[in-house]
């Protein structure tokens, strides 16, 4: 019997590299990461990038590397992300009602699974609401702060109660929660904020927290919230996290210094870089944006920019920042994520044929809980030992990219499996129909991406308020974002 592995265990094995950690670095990053001292040379961002098994043809086992932009440009006349099928943006009345219920139940998770004094949110909680563990994650807290804005806007909770909770959370983060140069540790005690499990000072998880903080800054007409949020953002020393390189480090450890790996390959890092470039006090050079590697993956005739990682990297990048109908020198990233989602759907239908329950009605695999603990799996190309487990946030987090298809999958899951998959906080984290296994936990980050994307699909609310932060629009101008006259996305 395999030993059950927790998400914390997996992250340690992956080199304590953060929520996504080594994922976005492909095979190079999936090797066990070593921590570096201050004097160790940074990882070479130009080192060969080796992909996992390519699945561009059903049943193919031949390994293939993602190509560079220049290599792919010579083969295809159209830019990455452009494909023949435009997304269907209409969702059924039944699906819309489900998304309303999903959003409300998800917001309740972030209200009930947070400490009422510190405001920190648990890394995961029980489906029935009864949780005693004290493990909070700063990424989950960032999603939670955004969810509280949604709860106030939709009147799931009293506005005054939500504002008070947000004030307490930001004040705790600013005055009591341990930090180094403004960055926070990945896992912390829900009451004291003290570091847990020897986790790393995480750049990406701090960025996800800041996304929630900045959403609160613009949503609430509250001078104290605005001042606290602004101070927290300005305190982050992004230049320090560069550690003398051209890409942000994945993190820092008190005993060993900066981690070896850097955020130098396309992943969920986009908004983090925009916040760093737009920082009023500690900005990094705009040139770091163009230094990022953007490997191209081809599957089923669909070409898109992606690191070798589960589908969530294409979701987190768009949860707060609105990239619709614009592009930079490299791509239209919203269209690119539509293509990535379409490729994932196709991969599920063609490469997971040995699991007969995976079909047009039921598909979607991303990092999640499993029968044997936390697993990082998905495709294309295939990652992990896929066993037919389905993960609701794979489609919930992609609602803005394929609205009709993804909402149909969620509706099918609820109609077919009922209260086995749908409980107090909405969908369980993952389930295996053949084994009759249904997770008893909810991961905060998986719940968060589901709630934010459901709201963005229906109203664009999170996009609207996050984009009111002037530092973000300023950074986008610095890296040459401009309207895309050839956009293939549709305004939702």
N, C-alpha and C positions, 0 to 999 in steps of 0.2 A: 504494500500500500504506500503510495507516495505521501511524503510529508506535506501537510497543508502549509502553504506559504502566504504570508500576509503581504499587503502592499508595501509596508515598511521594509519587510525582509527583501522584497524584490528590488526596491530602490537601493538598498545597501549593496546588493549583489551587482547592481548596474553601476555602482560607483558613486552612490549618493549624489546623483546628478540632478535631482529635482523631480517634479511631477512627471514630466515627459522624459527628463533625464537624458539617457543615451539614445532614446528612441529616434530622435530626429537626425542622429548621426549615422543611422544605418548600421551596417556590420561593424564599422569602425567604432561606433559609440556603444554598441551592444556588448562588446568585449568588456570584461570587468574593469571598470575605471580605477585608476590609481590616483591618489591625491598628491598634489605637488606642493613643494615648499615654495617660499617666495622667490628663490633663486633658480627654480627649474624653468627651462625654456618652455614657452607655450606650445600647445599642439599645433602642428602644421596644418593650416586650413586648406592647403593645396594637396594634401595626401590623397592617394587613390581612394575613390568612393566605391565600395563594393556593396551591391544590393543582395537581398535575399533571392530566393528562387523566383524567377520571372514566370508569370502565368498569363502572358498575353495570348496564348492559345490553350484551349481547354485541354487539360491532361498533360500539358508540357511540363517537364521537369528540368529543362535546361536553364542554367543560371545565366543571367544577363545583368549588366550594369546600366543604371540610368545614364542617359547621355547628357552632355553639356548643352546649353542653349545653342551654341554655334553649330554643334554636330547635328542636332535635330533640325535646325533651320534649313540645312542643305537638303533634307529629306522631305520636309513638308512645306507646302506653300502657305499654310495658314498658321497663325500664332497658337501657342499652347492654350488649351482650354476651349478652343472653338470646336464644336462638334455638330452633328446633324440634328440632334433632338433638342429642341428648346423645351425648358421645363413647363409643366402645366401648373399654373399658379392658383387655380381654383381648388378649394377644399369643400367637402360635403358639409351639410348642416350638422350631421351626426359627428363628423370629425371635429368641427369647430366647437361643438359642445364638449367633446372629450378634451380638447386643448384648454378650454376654460377650466374644467375640473382639474386637469393636470397642473395648470399654473397655480390654482388656489391651494391644492394639496402640497405642491412643491414649496410654495411660500411658507406654509405652516411648518415644514421641515426646518427651514432656516430660522423660524421664530422659536420653535420648541427645542431644537437641538443646539441652541446657543446658550452660553452662560448668561444669565440676566445682568450680572455685574460687569463682566469683562466684555461681553458681546462676542467673544470668540466662538466659532462654530465647530462642532465635532467633525473629525475626518470622516466618520461614518456613524450611522445610527440605526437602531432596530426598526423594522417595518411597522411595528405596533406602537412605536413611540417610547418604549421603556428602554432607556440606555443609561448606564452608570459609568461608562469609561470616561476618562478625562483627557483623551487625546484630541486636540484640536489641530486643524491645519489652516495656514494663512490663506491658501488658495480657496478652500471652502468658505472661509470668512469673506473673501472678496466677492465670491458669487452670492453669498448671503446678503451682503450690503446692497447689492443690486436688486436682489429678490425683495428686500424690504421696501425699496422704492416702488416696485411693482405692486406690492401688497397695499401700500398707502394709496397709490393711484387708483387701484381697483376697489378700494375700500374693504379689502379683506380684513384689515386691522385698522384701529383708530389712528388717525394721522398723528395725534399727540403722543401716543404710545410708541409709534415707530420713530418719531423724531428723537424722543428721549433715549431709546435704545441705540440709535445711530450716534448720538452725542456721546453716550457712555463708551461705546466701542472706540470711537476715534480718540477720545481723551485717554483711554487705557492704552491704546497703541502708541500714543505720543509720549505719555509720561511714565508708564509702568512696564510696558512690554520690552524685554531685552532686544537690542538691535545693534548692528555694527555698520557705521556709515549709512544708516537709514534702512538697511536690508534686514529682513527678519528670518528666523529659522523656520524650516519647513514644517516640522511637527513641534507643537508647544503644549504645555499644560493649559487646560481650558480655564483654570482659575487664576494661576499666577503668571502665565505667559512664559514660564521657564522652558528652555530647550529640552526636548525629549529624544531618546533613542540615538543620541549622538548625531542627530540630523544636521544637514548642511545649512549654512546661510544661503538661501536660494534666491537667485536673481529672477527666475521665471515666476516663482510662486509669489515673491514680493510684487512683481508686476501685475499678477492677477488680483492681488489684494488692492493695489493702487487703482486698478480699473473700477472696482467697486467703490473705492473712496472718492474718485473723481466723478462718478455717476451721482453719488450723494451730494457732492459739492454743488452741482448745477441743478439738481432736482428740488432740493428743499430750499425754500426762501428763509434761510436761517443763518444769520451772520456767524454764529458760533460754529456751526457745522462747516461753513465755508472757510473760516479761519483755520480750524483744525485740519481740514483736508488739504488746504494749501500748504500748511507748514509740513505735514507729513510728506507730501510730494516733493517739496523743495529740499527737504532734508536728505533725500536719497542721492548718494554720490555715485552716479553712473560712471564717471571717469575712473574712479577707483576700481570698479568692477571690470574695466577693460584690462587692468593689470598689464599695461604696456603694450597691448596688442591692438588689433583692428576689429576684434569681435568680443562681445561680452563673455566673461567667464560664466560657467554654469553655477558656480557657487564658491564658497570659502569655508574652511574648517579652522577652528581655533588652534588646533595643534599642528596642522600641516599646511595651512595656507590655502591658496587657490586650487580648485580642482583642475585636472588636466584638460578636460574637454571644454569647448567653447560653443556658444550659440552662433555657429557659422554656416549652417545649412538650413534651408527653408523649413520652417515648422510653425508652431504656434507663437513664434517669437515676434511677429510683425508689430503688434501693438506695443510690446515692450520696447522695441527699438524706436518707435515714434515718441513714446514718453521720454526716452533717454535723449533723443535728439532735440526734443522741444523743451527740455528741462530749463527753467529760468536760471538756476544757480550752478548746476553741474552737468552741462550738456556734453554729449559726445559728438564727434564730427559727423556731418551728414554723409560723408563718403563711406561710413561704415555700412550704410544701407546697400550701396552698390557692391560692397565687398562680399556680401552674403552669397553663398553658392546656391544656385537654383537648378538642381538636376531635374531632368525631365523623364517621366515614366510613361510608357506606352502600354495600353491594354485594350484589346478589342477595338482598335482603331481610334481610341481616345488618347490624346496626349495632354499631359498636364504637369505642372511643376509640383514636386513633392519630395520630401525626405522619405526614407523607408520607415514608415510608422503607421499606426492605426489611423482611422478616419478622423479621430478627434483633433488632430493638428489642423485640419481644415475647418473645424468648427470654432475652436477657441480664438483663432485669429480674427473671426468675424462677429464674435459675441457682443463686443462693445463698439468697435470701429466700423464705420459704414463705408465700405469700398465700392458700393454699387455705382455702375456707370462711369467709372473713372479708372485710370491706369497710370503706371509710372513708365520708366524706360523699358521695363521688362515684360509686364503683363497686366491684364485686367484680373485682379485676384479674386473678385467675386465670381466671374465667369470660370476662372480656374477651379474654384471650389465646387461649382456646379459640375464641372467635368470630373473632378475627383470623386464626387458622390455618385455620379452616373457609373463610373468605372467600378466603384465599390459594389454597387447594386449588381452590375453585370458579373463581377467576380463571385459574389455570393451565389448567383443563379447558375453559373457554369462550373465553378471550381468546387462547390460544396454539394455537388450532385449526389454524393453518397449519403447525404442527410435528406431524406425525402420530404421532411417537413419544411425545408428551406425552399421557398418559391416566391412568386410575385406578391403573395400576401404576407409572408414572414421572411424577413432578411435583416441583416445588420449585425456586424460583429466589431467590437472595439475593446479597448482595455477595460477589464471588469473583474468582479468576483467570479469564482467558478466553484465546482465541487471540491477542488483541491486547493483553493485559495486564490489570491490575486493573480491574474494572467494578463499578459500583454500580447494580444493576438488580433488578427485582421488581415487585410490585403486590399488590393494587390500591391506588390507581390506578397505572398503569404508570409505571415509572421506567426510564430508560435504553433503549438500543437492543437489546431482547431478541432473541436470535438462535437460541433453541432449546437453549442450553447449560443443562444440569442441574447442580444444586449439592447434593451429598448432605447437607451440614449444614443445609439449609433444612428437611428433614424430620427429620434426627437431632436438631437443636436443638429441635424441636417435639414430641418423643416424649411428653412428659408431658401435652400438650394433646390430641392425637389418637393414643393409643398404637397401636391396631390399624392404622389407616390408614398412619401414618408408618413403623411397623416393617415393614409389608407393602411399602412403596416401597423401603426399604433392602434388603430381602431380594430383591426383584425386580431391583434394580440389580446386586447381586452375582451372582445366578443367570444373568442375561442377558449380562453383560459380563465376568464372571470376573476374571482377573488384569489386565485392562486398567484396571479401576476399583479393584481390591482388591490392595494391596501391603503392604509392610513395616509401615506405620503405619495400615493400614485403607484407607478410601476416599481416592481422589484428591480434590483440592479441587474440581474441576469437570470436566465432559466434554461434548463435543458429538457425539452419535452420528452425525449425518449427515456431518460433516466428518471423522469418525474421529479426533477430537482428544481426548486425555486429558492433563490437567495433570500435569506432573512434579513439582509442589511440593505441600507441605502448609502452609497458613496456620495459625499457632499458635492464633489466636482462633477460627477455624472448627473446628479439631480440638478445642479446649477445650470449646466449647459442646456439641459432640457427646458427648464423654466425660461431662461433668457431667450432662447431661439423661438419658443412658442410665442412669446410676447412680441418679439421682433417681427415674426411672420404676420401677426394679427394687427399690430399697431405701429411697429417700428420704434417703440417707446425707448428702449435702452440705447439704440443708435442715436435717437434724437437728442437725449440728454448728455450722453457721453461726448458727442461731437460739438457740444456747446463749449467744451473746454478749449480755450484759444490756443493753448500750447500744442494740441493735437493738429489742428488745422495749420498752424505755423510749421510744424515738422513736416506735414505732408507737402506743403509748398516747397520746403527746402530740398526734399528728395524728388521733386519734379512730378508730383501727381497732377493730372489734368483731365478734363472731360474726355471720355473715349467715344469718338464718333462712330466706331464700329462695334459698339458693345453688343453682346449677345445675351445680356441679362435683362430681366424685366423688373421694373419698379414694383415692389410688392405693396 
